[in-house]
Amino acid sequence: MKPIIDHIQITVKDLEIAEPFYDKFLSILGFDINHKKKGRVAKHEFDVVEYSHPLLIFGINSPRKTFKEETIHRRKPGALHHLAFKAESPEEVDRIYLQIKEAGANIVEKPKFYPQHGENYYALFFKDLEGIKYEIVYEERK
């Protein structure tokens, strides 16, 4: 088996707030918003918005009512610390930075080299409107 991710689903606090941001964000990454689907999984009490790309399906889910008021924090057990998307060059990271900023993301760290992560590690770190952290990274791997 190859370690390739088929789909990712992230629980957000409020789908109505999150969906317009993810429409912009995922379009920047090459997702076609015309392939977006919405649904409800009644058995598990959540609504979902799924964005399809030939390489990955990315979904955002509503929380259970019990957890709706909890604070999002990436250091909670079981939480997503951050999700990194691979760029093809440092120039692509720079280009995406401008688009992500325009989409309303909270920029945590502007694009730069991060030698603590690797000799050629160039990345941008940002959070969505609710504080979920993402990264766009380029690294020459040998």
C-alpha positions in Angstrom: 0.0 0.0 0.0 1.1 3.6 -0.7 0.5 6.1 2.1 -1.8 8.3 0.1 -4.7 10.1 1.8 -8.1 9.6 0.2 -10.1 12.1 2.2 -10.0 14.4 5.2 -12.9 15.6 7.2 -12.4 18.5 9.7 -15.0 19.5 12.3 -15.6 23.2 12.4 -17.6 25.2 14.9 -20.0 26.8 12.4 -20.5 25.6 8.8 -22.2 28.9 7.8 -19.1 30.8 8.8 -16.6 28.2 7.6 -18.0 27.3 4.2 -17.4 30.7 2.4 -13.7 30.6 3.6 -13.2 27.0 2.5 -14.8 27.8 -0.8 -12.0 30.4 -1.4 -9.2 28.4 0.3 -9.8 25.1 -1.5 -10.2 26.9 -4.8 -6.7 28.3 -4.3 -5.5 24.7 -3.9 -7.1 23.6 -7.1 -10.4 22.2 -5.9 -13.3 22.9 -8.3 -16.1 24.4 -6.2 -18.6 23.2 -8.8 -17.8 19.7 -7.4 -18.8 20.7 -3.9 -21.5 18.5 -2.3 -23.6 19.1 0.9 -25.3 16.4 3.0 -26.4 15.3 6.4 -25.3 12.2 8.2 -28.3 11.8 10.6 -26.9 8.7 12.3 -23.9 10.7 13.6 -25.7 14.0 13.9 -23.6 16.2 11.5 -23.9 18.1 8.3 -21.0 18.0 5.8 -19.7 20.0 2.9 -17.4 18.0 0.7 -15.0 19.4 -1.8 -13.8 16.9 -4.5 -10.5 16.9 -6.3 -9.1 14.0 -8.3 -6.4 13.6 -5.7 -8.3 14.3 -2.5 -11.8 14.8 -1.0 -11.8 17.4 1.7 -14.8 17.8 4.0 -15.9 20.2 6.7 -18.4 18.9 9.3 -20.6 20.5 11.8 -19.9 19.7 15.5 -22.2 17.7 17.8 -24.4 20.1 19.8 -22.6 18.9 23.0 -19.3 20.2 21.6 -20.5 23.3 19.8 -19.3 25.8 22.4 -15.9 24.2 23.0 -12.8 26.1 22.1 -10.8 24.8 19.1 -7.3 24.0 20.2 -4.8 22.0 18.2 -3.1 20.7 21.3 -6.1 18.8 22.7 -5.8 15.0 22.6 -7.3 13.8 19.3 -7.2 17.2 17.7 -5.6 18.0 14.4 -2.4 19.9 15.1 -2.1 21.3 11.6 -2.5 20.1 8.0 0.2 20.8 5.4 -0.3 21.0 1.7 2.7 20.5 -0.6 3.7 23.3 -3.0 5.8 22.7 -6.1 8.2 25.6 -5.5 8.9 28.5 -3.1 7.4 30.8 -5.7 4.1 28.9 -5.5 4.2 29.3 -1.7 4.6 33.0 -2.2 1.8 33.2 -4.7 -0.6 31.2 -2.5 0.3 33.4 0.5 -1.1 36.5 -1.3 -4.3 34.6 -2.2 -4.7 33.1 1.3 -4.3 36.5 2.8 -6.9 37.9 0.5 -9.3 35.0 1.4 -9.3 36.2 5.0 -7.0 33.7 6.6 -5.2 34.6 9.8 -1.5 34.6 8.8 0.6 33.0 11.6 3.9 33.1 9.8 4.6 34.6 6.4 6.5 32.5 3.8 10.1 31.9 4.7 12.7 29.2 5.2 12.4 27.2 8.5 15.8 25.5 8.9 14.6 23.9 12.1 12.4 21.7 9.9 14.9 21.0 7.2 17.7 22.6 5.2 15.3 23.6 2.3 12.0 23.9 4.2 10.0 26.9 2.9 6.6 27.4 4.3 3.6 29.6 5.1 1.5 29.0 8.2 -2.1 30.3 8.7 -5.3 29.6 10.4 -8.9 29.5 9.2 -11.6 31.8 10.6 -12.0 29.5 13.7 -8.4 28.9 14.4 -7.7 25.6 12.6 -4.0 25.7 11.5 -2.8 25.0 8.0 0.6 25.1 6.2 1.7 25.4 2.6 5.2 24.0 2.3 7.8 23.4 -0.3 10.8 21.2 0.5 13.4 19.7 -1.7 13.7 16.1 -0.6 16.5 13.9 -1.6 
